[in-house]
Amino acid sequence: MFNQKSKSENQVEQKPTAPSGQATIIAAGTTLKGDINSSGDIRIDGNLEGNVHCSAKVVIGSNGSVTGDISGAQADIMGKVTGTIRVKELLQLKGGCQVQGNLHASKLQIEPSANFNGQCHMTGGEKPATAAVSSNGLADKKMEKLAAQA
């Protein structure tokens, strides 16, 4: 009566927001084929054949398996990954994990019993360093010399 504007003019468009403190979980025994995009944390304990694009933290559980590329702000890998992992901050390869593919991270932590085959590219610094790593986690000396000369 006092307001001449219609209801549609008074309504404010609401943008979807990521739930705070909650994570998307792909449970053990679940198999997905396709890409996943998430603005919140994601944990994979099942099998995924596809890429993961996340703006928060990605966790691959000890029974989890991903065949595809992973990108996120942070990542903890405890299971099996076949593909490239790109992380803006800290990437942790936990004991017993198996990673086949290249790593791109600002910070990297590899536990002694982690299994990693691929190249590691450290990002975020003034000059990116590259090291090839064998399956037992030891850096290839030839690549170290090349990186030191660069």
Backbone as CSV, one residue per row, in Angstrom:
resi,resn,N_x,N_y,N_z,CA_x,CA_y,CA_z,C_x,C_y,C_z
1,MET,0.813,-1.166,0.000,0.000,0.000,0.000,0.866,1.241,0.000
2,PHE,1.883,1.325,0.889,2.748,2.487,0.947,3.922,2.361,-0.015
3,ASN,4.216,1.146,-0.383,5.355,0.906,-1.249,4.844,0.687,-2.669
4,GLN,5.253,1.539,-3.585,4.786,1.465,-4.952,5.593,0.480,-5.803
5,LYS,6.750,0.029,-5.307,7.585,-0.896,-6.062,7.002,-2.295,-6.008
6,SER,7.165,-3.021,-7.075,6.684,-4.395,-7.107,7.607,-5.292,-6.286
7,LYS,7.133,-6.473,-5.970,7.939,-7.404,-5.174,9.223,-7.787,-5.881
8,SER,9.195,-7.906,-7.198,10.399,-8.322,-7.921,11.489,-7.258,-7.869
9,GLU,11.138,-6.003,-7.726,12.133,-4.942,-7.624,12.780,-4.911,-6.247
10,ASN,12.068,-5.376,-5.238,12.601,-5.373,-3.876,13.501,-6.572,-3.593
11,GLN,13.374,-7.605,-4.371,14.159,-8.809,-4.123,15.601,-8.585,-4.537
12,VAL,16.498,-9.033,-3.714,17.930,-8.922,-3.984,18.400,-10.265,-4.508
13,GLU,19.171,-10.233,-5.576,19.691,-11.479,-6.143,20.702,-12.075,-5.182
14,GLN,20.491,-13.309,-4.792,21.387,-13.988,-3.867,22.341,-14.879,-4.644
15,LYS,23.601,-14.749,-4.319,24.615,-15.577,-4.961,24.870,-16.791,-4.090
16,PRO,25.031,-17.954,-4.700,25.333,-19.141,-3.898,26.714,-19.020,-3.267
17,THR,26.820,-19.428,-2.021,28.099,-19.374,-1.324,28.489,-20.775,-0.902
18,ALA,29.777,-20.982,-0.778,30.269,-22.287,-0.338,29.975,-22.445,1.145
19,PRO,29.524,-23.599,1.554,29.255,-23.810,2.969,30.558,-23.744,3.759
20,SER,30.530,-23.008,4.855,31.747,-22.863,5.644,31.914,-24.055,6.571
21,GLY,33.120,-24.580,6.624,33.423,-25.683,7.514,32.925,-27.042,7.045
22,GLN,32.405,-27.145,5.825,31.911,-28.416,5.332,32.705,-28.835,4.110
23,ALA,32.805,-30.136,3.924,33.549,-30.663,2.785,32.658,-31.608,1.994
24,THR,32.921,-31.690,0.706,32.262,-32.666,-0.139,33.039,-33.969,-0.012
25,ILE,32.331,-35.069,0.219,32.995,-36.357,0.421,32.503,-37.355,-0.624
26,ILE,33.461,-37.952,-1.315,33.175,-39.075,-2.209,33.564,-40.320,-1.417
27,ALA,32.581,-41.059,-0.947,32.813,-42.154,-0.004,33.451,-43.369,-0.668
28,ALA,34.065,-44.206,0.159,34.643,-45.464,-0.304,33.540,-46.312,-0.921
29,GLY,33.853,-47.000,-2.001,32.878,-47.813,-2.699,32.145,-47.057,-3.793
30,THR,32.397,-45.749,-3.898,31.767,-44.919,-4.924,32.730,-44.739,-6.079
31,THR,32.240,-44.881,-7.310,33.041,-44.656,-8.507,32.378,-43.566,-9.334
32,LEU,33.144,-42.535,-9.676,32.650,-41.433,-10.497,33.481,-41.319,-11.757
33,LYS,32.814,-40.992,-12.862,33.502,-40.711,-14.120,33.082,-39.314,-14.552
34,GLY,34.055,-38.395,-14.623,33.771,-37.024,-15.003,34.569,-36.066,-14.146
35,ASP,34.499,-34.787,-14.492,35.246,-33.756,-13.780,34.445,-33.238,-12.592
36,ILE,35.160,-32.836,-11.529,34.538,-32.252,-10.349,35.067,-30.840,-10.175
37,ASN,34.166,-29.865,-10.009,34.518,-28.482,-9.695,33.920,-28.157,-8.339
38,SER,34.734,-27.627,-7.422,34.256,-27.333,-6.078,34.889,-26.054,-5.556
39,SER,34.082,-25.241,-4.874,34.629,-24.046,-4.246,34.972,-24.313,-2.785
40,GLY,34.539,-25.451,-2.245,34.861,-25.839,-0.879,35.806,-27.020,-0.861
41,ASP,36.156,-27.460,0.341,37.041,-28.615,0.496,36.394,-29.859,-0.101
42,ILE,37.233,-30.770,-0.573,36.729,-32.030,-1.118,37.622,-33.171,-0.641
43,ARG,36.985,-34.283,-0.289,37.717,-35.485,0.132,37.226,-36.647,-0.716
44,ILE,38.191,-37.396,-1.272,37.854,-38.527,-2.130,38.389,-39.804,-1.492
45,ASP,37.461,-40.668,-1.081,37.825,-41.973,-0.536,37.433,-43.085,-1.506
46,GLY,36.724,-42.736,-2.574,36.327,-43.690,-3.602,37.227,-43.566,-4.815
47,ASN,36.681,-43.898,-5.997,37.438,-43.849,-7.243,36.872,-42.759,-8.151
48,LEU,37.756,-41.971,-8.729,37.361,-40.913,-9.656,38.173,-41.044,-10.928
49,GLU,37.487,-41.091,-12.062,38.133,-41.041,-13.370,37.752,-39.702,-13.975
50,GLY,38.598,-38.704,-13.758,38.335,-37.352,-14.233,39.200,-36.376,-13.471
51,ASN,39.000,-35.101,-13.742,39.812,-34.047,-13.137,39.095,-33.433,-11.945
52,VAL,39.887,-32.932,-10.986,39.363,-32.232,-9.812,39.875,-30.803,-9.858
53,HIS,38.946,-29.835,-9.877,39.290,-28.413,-9.816,38.649,-27.859,-8.556
54,CYS,39.485,-27.430,-7.616,38.985,-27.005,-6.311,39.689,-25.720,-5.899
55,SER,38.943,-24.775,-5.342,39.568,-23.532,-4.885,39.971,-23.627,-3.415
56,ALA,39.767,-24.774,-2.794,40.142,-24.980,-1.398,41.056,-26.209,-1.300
57,LYS,40.858,-27.027,-0.279,41.737,-28.171,-0.025,41.179,-29.449,-0.634
58,VAL,42.081,-30.247,-1.225,41.736,-31.550,-1.798,42.430,-32.621,-0.962
59,VAL,41.661,-33.608,-0.515,42.220,-34.722,0.244,41.861,-36.016,-0.486
60,ILE,42.882,-36.806,-0.782,42.679,-38.132,-1.358,42.970,-39.124,-0.240
61,GLY,41.937,-39.798,0.244,42.075,-40.730,1.362,42.907,-41.945,1.003
62,SER,43.260,-42.735,2.002,44.144,-43.885,1.782,43.526,-44.923,0.852
63,ASN,42.205,-45.000,0.773,41.545,-45.920,-0.159,41.108,-45.206,-1.434
64,GLY,41.362,-43.909,-1.529,40.938,-43.118,-2.679,41.862,-43.294,-3.869
65,SER,41.282,-43.132,-5.064,42.047,-43.253,-6.299,41.525,-42.233,-7.302
66,VAL,42.448,-41.472,-7.899,42.085,-40.487,-8.913,42.935,-40.730,-10.145
67,THR,42.261,-40.884,-11.284,42.943,-40.961,-12.568,42.557,-39.701,-13.320
68,GLY,43.411,-38.703,-13.236,43.147,-37.397,-13.828,43.952,-36.341,-13.103
69,ASP,43.803,-35.097,-13.531,44.560,-33.986,-12.951,43.835,-33.415,-11.740
70,ILE,44.617,-32.917,-10.784,44.073,-32.308,-9.567,44.632,-30.899,-9.455
71,SER,43.772,-29.922,-9.187,44.231,-28.564,-8.912,43.456,-28.024,-7.728
72,GLY,44.171,-27.317,-6.846,43.541,-26.760,-5.658,44.485,-25.841,-4.917
73,ALA,44.001,-25.293,-3.809,44.829,-24.416,-2.987,45.821,-25.232,-2.164
74,GLN,45.363,-26.343,-1.609,46.190,-27.260,-0.833,45.764,-28.682,-1.164
75,ALA,46.637,-29.651,-0.885,46.261,-31.047,-1.114,47.022,-31.967,-0.178
76,ASP,46.315,-32.980,0.317,46.902,-34.073,1.087,46.603,-35.353,0.307
77,ILE,47.651,-36.066,-0.088,47.486,-37.289,-0.875,47.899,-38.474,-0.013
78,MET,46.952,-39.376,0.245,47.234,-40.590,1.011,46.973,-41.834,0.172
79,GLY,46.246,-41.679,-0.927,45.888,-42.798,-1.787,46.681,-42.804,-3.080
80,LYS,45.989,-43.130,-4.185,46.643,-43.286,-5.484,46.175,-42.196,-6.444
81,VAL,47.144,-41.543,-7.089,46.837,-40.512,-8.091,47.678,-40.778,-9.329
82,THR,47.017,-40.781,-10.489,47.700,-40.872,-11.766,47.312,-39.625,-12.549
83,GLY,48.221,-38.655,-12.585,47.947,-37.395,-13.268,48.742,-36.268,-12.643
84,THR,48.589,-35.080,-13.200,49.304,-33.896,-12.726,48.583,-33.289,-11.532
85,ILE,49.363,-32.893,-10.514,48.803,-32.231,-9.330,49.349,-30.807,-9.296
86,ARG,48.442,-29.817,-9.294,48.814,-28.406,-9.209,48.206,-27.802,-7.957
87,VAL,49.080,-27.319,-7.053,48.629,-26.763,-5.784,49.275,-25.402,-5.587
88,LYS,48.481,-24.411,-5.187,48.999,-23.059,-4.983,49.834,-22.941,-3.721
89,GLU,49.509,-23.727,-2.704,50.207,-23.634,-1.422,50.931,-24.945,-1.113
90,LEU,50.502,-25.644,-0.060,51.193,-26.835,0.429,50.611,-28.120,-0.163
91,LEU,51.496,-28.954,-0.705,51.146,-30.290,-1.180,51.837,-31.292,-0.273
92,GLN,51.053,-32.214,0.327,51.609,-33.225,1.218,51.372,-34.606,0.627
93,LEU,52.460,-35.345,0.421,52.385,-36.739,-0.010,52.605,-37.585,1.233
94,LYS,51.540,-38.173,1.731,51.572,-38.917,2.984,52.086,-40.338,2.755
95,GLY,52.486,-40.976,3.842,53.021,-42.326,3.789,52.072,-43.312,3.138
96,GLY,52.599,-44.136,2.244,51.808,-45.148,1.571,51.115,-44.680,0.306
97,CYS,51.191,-43.398,-0.009,50.532,-42.915,-1.231,51.329,-43.338,-2.463
98,GLN,50.642,-43.365,-3.607,51.280,-43.678,-4.881,50.886,-42.603,-5.875
99,VAL,51.863,-41.838,-6.345,51.601,-40.752,-7.287,52.407,-40.982,-8.549
100,GLN,51.725,-41.042,-9.689,52.337,-41.150,-11.007,51.983,-39.878,-11.760
101,GLY,52.913,-38.952,-11.866,52.639,-37.716,-12.586,53.457,-36.574,-12.032
102,ASN,53.316,-35.433,-12.660,54.096,-34.260,-12.274,53.411,-33.481,-11.165
103,LEU,54.249,-32.830,-10.341,53.765,-32.018,-9.232,54.138,-30.562,-9.467
104,HIS,53.206,-29.655,-9.171,53.443,-28.212,-9.221,52.935,-27.652,-7.903
105,ALA,53.845,-27.146,-7.066,53.434,-26.655,-5.754,54.386,-25.578,-5.267
106,SER,53.889,-24.726,-4.384,54.730,-23.721,-3.751,55.558,-24.357,-2.638
107,LYS,54.911,-25.272,-1.873,55.584,-26.001,-0.798,55.247,-27.475,-0.949
108,LEU,56.229,-28.331,-0.682,56.045,-29.766,-0.852,56.583,-30.513,0.358
109,GLN,55.778,-31.457,0.865,56.200,-32.312,1.968,55.960,-33.756,1.549
110,ILE,57.038,-34.559,1.551,56.938,-35.963,1.156,57.404,-36.829,2.318
111,GLU,56.533,-37.702,2.789,56.907,-38.623,3.863,57.755,-39.752,3.281
112,PRO,58.630,-40.357,4.088,59.569,-41.368,3.586,58.928,-42.556,2.873
113,SER,57.759,-42.994,3.298,57.149,-44.171,2.672,56.223,-43.820,1.510
114,ALA,56.202,-42.549,1.088,55.413,-42.151,-0.081,56.122,-42.600,-1.347
115,ASN,55.345,-42.944,-2.373,55.895,-43.389,-3.647,55.508,-42.374,-4.711
116,PHE,56.500,-41.727,-5.324,56.257,-40.655,-6.290,57.136,-40.845,-7.516
117,ASN,56.534,-40.879,-8.701,57.246,-40.952,-9.971,56.809,-39.782,-10.832
118,GLY,57.724,-38.892,-11.142,57.395,-37.746,-11.980,58.360,-36.608,-11.732
119,GLN,57.988,-35.445,-12.187,58.803,-34.254,-11.986,58.125,-33.338,-10.988
120,CYS,58.948,-32.624,-10.236,58.442,-31.672,-9.258,58.823,-30.266,-9.709
121,HIS,57.838,-29.398,-9.810,58.062,-28.006,-10.194,57.637,-27.129,-9.031
122,MET,58.603,-26.454,-8.422,58.300,-25.573,-7.299,57.900,-24.213,-7.857
123,THR,56.727,-23.743,-7.483,56.202,-22.481,-7.979,56.136,-21.464,-6.855
124,GLY,55.870,-20.220,-7.207,55.687,-19.182,-6.203,56.955,-18.466,-5.805
125,GLY,58.113,-18.982,-6.166,59.374,-18.321,-5.845,59.794,-17.396,-6.969
126,GLU,60.952,-16.749,-6.796,61.461,-15.854,-7.829,61.834,-16.615,-9.087
127,LYS,62.449,-17.782,-8.903,62.900,-18.584,-10.023,62.431,-20.015,-9.812
128,PRO,61.575,-20.553,-10.677,61.092,-21.915,-10.452,62.207,-22.940,-10.597
129,ALA,62.247,-23.875,-9.668,63.234,-24.957,-9.707,62.534,-26.235,-10.129
130,THR,63.236,-27.087,-10.836,62.670,-28.343,-11.313,63.593,-29.471,-10.905
131,ALA,63.011,-30.554,-10.423,63.801,-31.739,-10.080,63.030,-32.976,-10.483
132,ALA,63.722,-33.920,-11.087,63.093,-35.199,-11.408,63.270,-36.092,-10.194
133,VAL,62.243,-36.835,-9.850,62.288,-37.662,-8.658,61.988,-39.097,-9.046
134,SER,62.775,-40.017,-8.531,62.558,-41.418,-8.830,61.517,-41.997,-7.881
135,SER,61.158,-43.251,-8.091,60.077,-43.866,-7.329,60.389,-43.986,-5.842
136,ASN,61.641,-43.934,-5.453,61.949,-44.041,-4.035,62.074,-42.674,-3.368
137,GLY,61.749,-41.576,-4.093,61.730,-40.251,-3.494,63.061,-39.521,-3.523
138,LEU,64.100,-40.079,-4.153,65.392,-39.415,-4.209,65.505,-38.597,-5.487
139,ALA,66.054,-37.389,-5.406,66.175,-36.517,-6.572,67.267,-37.013,-7.505
140,ASP,67.027,-36.883,-8.788,68.003,-37.272,-9.798,69.130,-36.240,-9.801
141,LYS,70.357,-36.674,-9.621,71.493,-35.757,-9.481,71.727,-34.914,-10.736
142,LYS,71.459,-35.484,-11.902,71.651,-34.719,-13.151,70.722,-33.521,-13.195
143,MET,69.467,-33.721,-12.774,68.507,-32.622,-12.779,68.876,-31.581,-11.747
144,GLU,69.438,-32.017,-10.603,69.869,-31.083,-9.576,70.972,-30.186,-10.122
145,LYS,71.927,-30.775,-10.868,73.018,-29.975,-11.433,72.483,-28.985,-12.444
146,LEU,71.537,-29.403,-13.289,70.936,-28.501,-14.268,70.180,-27.376,-13.593
147,ALA,69.473,-27.690,-12.518,68.711,-26.661,-11.799,69.646,-25.672,-11.119
148,ALA,70.780,-26.171,-10.614,71.749,-25.298,-9.953,72.425,-24.369,-10.948
149,GLN,72.609,-24.840,-12.184,73.244,-24.024,-13.205,72.305,-22.968,-13.766
150,ALA,70.999,-23.210,-13.698,70.015,-22.290,-14.277,69.910,-21.001,-13.501
